Amino acid sequence: MSHESPTRRDLLKPLQLLGMAFGAALFAGVVTLVSMGFFQQRTAGEASRAVVVALVIAGVSFIAVLLIVSLLLLAVDPAQVTKQIDKPVLLPDEPEKPAAGDEPEAGDEPGAAASPDDTGR
């Protein structure tokens, strides 16, 4: 069975993006309501003010999450999505090995004398 990599179309499903942004907005709104004491005994004015502030915070977080995730997905190169990554991502690329016909440099010879620091002791 072959392992299929996700395509760019799979990464950009709009319903998933909207769902993630809605979840973050809901979380921010509930945290705002709890922190402003909406679920405690408050006057009607304080409760309505808490709801308004929670709606504003939820709206701002919805837009911010949607915008940030969409911009991060645009940074993905479509050609890189289908490539399999089999090495650590943060390590630098390996240097190219010399071709069979190239002459090795003076320090690259297998029988070259090692300095006292290169003995590994």
Rosetta silent file (secondary structure, phi, psi, omega in degrees, C-alpha in Angstrom):
SEQUENCE: MSHESPTRRDLLKPLQLLGMAFGAALFAGVVTLVSMGFFQQRTAGEASRAVVVALVIAGVSFIAVLLIVSLLLLAVDPAQVTKQIDKPVLLPDEPEKPAAGDEPEAGDEPGAAASPDDTGR
SCORE:     score description
SCORE:     0.000 S_00000001
   1 L     0.000  128.877 -177.473    0.000    0.000    0.000 S_00000001
   2 L   -87.447  148.320  178.565    1.521    3.340   -0.982 S_00000001
   3 L   -92.890  120.396 -178.538    1.665    6.314    1.316 S_00000001
   4 L   -96.964  133.536  176.488    0.107    9.370   -0.283 S_00000001
   5 L   -80.364  152.593  177.177    1.284   12.849    0.659 S_00000001
   6 L   -69.685  140.550  176.564   -1.319   15.553    1.174 S_00000001
   7 L   -88.425  169.687  179.049   -1.873   17.767   -1.829 S_00000001
   8 H   -62.127  -34.028  178.604   -2.201   21.525   -1.707 S_00000001
   9 H   -64.126  -36.898  178.007   -5.937   21.101   -2.198 S_00000001
  10 H   -66.744  -34.454 -179.186   -6.060   18.934    0.934 S_00000001
  11 H   -73.912  -26.025 -172.983   -4.248   21.614    2.930 S_00000001
  12 L  -104.766   35.455  178.160   -6.544   24.401    1.805 S_00000001
  13 L   -70.718  117.809 -174.943   -9.937   23.012    2.723 S_00000001
  14 H   -63.841  -33.328 -178.930  -11.951   26.117    3.576 S_00000001
  15 H   -66.202  -37.005  177.115  -14.267   24.362    5.991 S_00000001
  16 H   -66.953  -41.117  178.159  -11.327   23.235    8.138 S_00000001
  17 H   -62.874  -44.945  178.908   -9.878   26.749    8.169 S_00000001
  18 H   -66.097  -38.204  178.287  -13.212   28.245    9.171 S_00000001
  19 H   -64.135  -41.514  178.663  -13.742   25.550   11.807 S_00000001
  20 H   -66.373  -42.483  179.075  -10.352   26.199   13.382 S_00000001
  21 H   -66.314  -38.776  177.978  -10.930   29.951   13.410 S_00000001
  22 H   -66.031  -39.843  177.513  -14.431   29.493   14.864 S_00000001
  23 H   -62.471  -42.864  177.893  -13.069   27.214   17.589 S_00000001
  24 H   -65.836  -38.508  178.979  -10.426   29.777   18.548 S_00000001
  25 H   -67.211  -40.825  178.033  -13.046   32.545   18.562 S_00000001
  26 H   -63.084  -44.306  177.843  -15.383   30.501   20.733 S_00000001
  27 H   -60.826  -45.577 -179.704  -12.577   29.771   23.187 S_00000001
  28 H   -64.399  -38.576  179.370  -11.572   33.449   23.359 S_00000001
  29 H   -66.580  -42.734  179.761  -15.194   34.513   23.882 S_00000001
  30 H   -66.705  -41.756  177.929  -15.785   32.031   26.707 S_00000001
  31 H   -61.850  -39.691  178.272  -12.513   32.991   28.420 S_00000001
  32 H   -65.441  -43.253  178.344  -13.513   36.648   28.187 S_00000001
  33 H   -62.039  -42.616 -179.486  -16.951   35.957   29.661 S_00000001
  34 H   -67.070  -41.916 -177.738  -15.469   33.965   32.540 S_00000001
  35 H   -70.388  -24.953  178.341  -12.794   36.549   33.255 S_00000001
  36 L   -91.651    2.933  175.299  -15.345   39.384   33.310 S_00000001
  37 L    75.829   31.111 -178.775  -17.582   37.508   35.752 S_00000001
  38 L   -65.156  -33.479 -175.658  -20.535   36.970   33.429 S_00000001
  39 L   -88.420    7.947  174.249  -21.528   33.709   35.152 S_00000001
  40 L  -103.286  175.601  178.043  -21.618   35.329   38.603 S_00000001
  41 L   -74.672  113.950  179.582  -24.331   37.542   40.004 S_00000001
  42 L  -134.452  166.238  175.936  -23.917   40.873   38.256 S_00000001
  43 L   -74.964  167.173 -178.431  -26.165   43.731   37.316 S_00000001
  44 H   -64.157  -35.815  179.437  -27.766   43.791   33.890 S_00000001
  45 H   -67.186  -40.926  179.450  -25.410   46.525   32.700 S_00000001
  46 H   -68.431  -38.043  179.566  -22.305   44.617   33.712 S_00000001
  47 H   -66.912  -42.281 -179.922  -23.579   41.419   32.072 S_00000001
  48 H   -68.022  -36.205  177.388  -24.402   43.160   28.789 S_00000001
  49 H   -65.238  -38.510  178.382  -21.012   44.885   28.789 S_00000001
  50 H   -64.664  -39.368  178.886  -19.318   41.489   29.303 S_00000001
  51 H   -66.299  -42.132 -179.853  -21.236   40.016   26.362 S_00000001
  52 H   -63.798  -45.331  179.828  -20.306   42.930   24.086 S_00000001
  53 H   -64.008  -40.756  179.044  -16.628   42.698   25.018 S_00000001
  54 H   -63.799  -39.429  177.850  -16.681   38.898   24.538 S_00000001
  55 H   -66.219  -39.456  177.999  -18.229   39.265   21.080 S_00000001
  56 H   -65.179  -45.851  178.972  -15.620   41.822   20.070 S_00000001
  57 H   -62.479  -41.821  179.303  -12.775   39.614   21.338 S_00000001
  58 H   -64.098  -41.649  178.486  -14.275   36.581   19.589 S_00000001
  59 H   -64.633  -43.525  179.166  -14.600   38.483   16.304 S_00000001
  60 H   -64.621  -43.403 -179.594  -11.059   39.792   16.451 S_00000001
  61 H   -68.350  -34.806  176.453   -9.641   36.361   17.252 S_00000001
  62 H   -60.452  -48.712 -178.664  -11.712   34.752   14.447 S_00000001
  63 H   -66.833  -41.644 -177.963  -10.335   37.172   11.882 S_00000001
  64 H   -64.938  -45.610 -179.836   -6.781   36.979   13.239 S_00000001
  65 H   -65.284  -43.336  179.752   -6.655   33.160   13.257 S_00000001
  66 H   -61.665  -43.912 -179.352   -8.203   32.936    9.800 S_00000001
  67 H   -67.409  -45.223 -177.151   -5.762   35.478    8.379 S_00000001
  68 H   -66.255  -46.074 -179.401   -2.659   34.006   10.030 S_00000001
  69 H   -66.455  -38.430  178.599   -3.388   30.394    9.079 S_00000001
  70 H   -64.856  -41.740  178.478   -4.259   31.376    5.507 S_00000001
  71 H   -67.999  -35.647  176.692   -1.025   33.332    5.118 S_00000001
  72 H   -66.609  -35.914  178.035    0.988   30.454    6.562 S_00000001
  73 H   -70.833  -27.659  176.909   -0.593   28.062    4.064 S_00000001
  74 H   -71.065  -20.256  179.728    0.330   30.406    1.219 S_00000001
  75 L   -76.986  -10.950 -179.523    3.979   30.042    2.231 S_00000001
  76 L   -78.447  124.544  177.540    3.903   26.336    1.327 S_00000001
  77 L   -75.069  126.442 -177.787    5.524   25.687   -2.039 S_00000001
  78 H   -59.567  -30.834  179.072    3.216   23.412   -4.080 S_00000001
  79 H   -71.658  -28.281 -178.744    6.198   21.450   -5.379 S_00000001
  80 H   -79.725  -18.042 -176.634    7.394   20.764   -1.833 S_00000001
  81 H   -67.682  -37.201 -176.872    4.050   19.346   -0.694 S_00000001
  82 L   -83.854  -11.509  180.000    4.407   16.149   -2.698 S_00000001
  83 L   -75.773  142.393  173.797    8.036   15.509   -1.666 S_00000001
  84 L   -85.892  132.556  178.486    8.751   12.993    1.062 S_00000001
  85 L  -102.712  116.903 -177.935   10.936   14.396    3.833 S_00000001
  86 L  -119.347   23.318  176.546   13.212   11.737    5.275 S_00000001
  87 L  -141.396  163.430  177.067   15.640   13.896    7.245 S_00000001
  88 L   -60.064  139.951 -173.581   15.318   16.412   10.067 S_00000001
  89 L   -73.146  -35.355 -173.443   13.907   19.662    8.761 S_00000001
  90 L   -86.071   -7.184  177.384   16.110   22.061   10.732 S_00000001
  91 L   -77.659  147.518  178.531   19.453   20.476    9.805 S_00000001
  92 L   -69.262  160.169  179.144   21.394   22.117    6.952 S_00000001
  93 L   -65.577  148.025  179.303   21.555   20.383    3.582 S_00000001
  94 L   -72.398  143.142  177.559   24.357   17.877    3.127 S_00000001
  95 L   -69.013  153.312 -178.721   27.289   19.060    0.976 S_00000001
  96 L   -72.617  140.929  177.366   27.573   17.534   -2.461 S_00000001
  97 L   -81.950  143.984  179.712   29.984   14.630   -2.829 S_00000001
  98 L   -67.010  148.329  179.228   32.697   15.032   -5.493 S_00000001
  99 L   -69.274  164.529 -175.359   32.156   13.154   -8.735 S_00000001
 100 L   -63.808  -30.434 -177.379   34.235   10.065   -9.505 S_00000001
 101 L   -86.263  -10.717 -178.528   36.437   11.918  -12.028 S_00000001
 102 L   -76.165  144.670  176.663   37.235   14.872   -9.758 S_00000001
 103 L   -84.202  135.367  177.228   40.592   15.009   -8.040 S_00000001
 104 L   -71.230  151.086  178.424   40.408   15.242   -4.247 S_00000001
 105 L   -74.859  172.092 -173.684   41.928   18.287   -2.610 S_00000001
 106 H   -59.116  -41.338 -177.338   45.076   18.037   -0.499 S_00000001
 107 H   -84.055   -7.555 -175.622   43.246   17.679    2.827 S_00000001
 108 H   -94.916   -1.977 -177.615   40.599   15.298    1.479 S_00000001
 109 L   -69.138  140.496 -178.418   42.910   12.353    0.707 S_00000001
 110 L   -64.701  -30.848 -177.925   42.144    9.244    2.743 S_00000001
 111 L   -95.645   12.759 -177.218   45.817    8.671    3.593 S_00000001
 112 L   -67.874  146.835 -178.721   46.560   12.285    4.502 S_00000001
 113 L   -68.002  134.205 -179.747   48.388   12.835    7.753 S_00000001
 114 L   -91.524  144.953  177.016   46.079   13.760   10.579 S_00000001
 115 L   -74.577  161.447 -178.292   46.922   16.528   12.967 S_00000001
 116 H   -58.976  -25.732 -179.019   47.313   15.606   16.665 S_00000001
 117 H   -77.661  -18.668 -176.952   43.888   17.124   17.383 S_00000001
 118 H   -88.823    6.001 -176.466   42.169   14.827   14.843 S_00000001
 119 H   -73.374  -21.446  177.938   43.100   11.580   16.618 S_00000001
 120 L    86.926   11.580  178.595   39.825   11.546   18.536 S_00000001
 121 L   -96.745    0.000    0.000   41.396   11.097   21.991 S_00000001
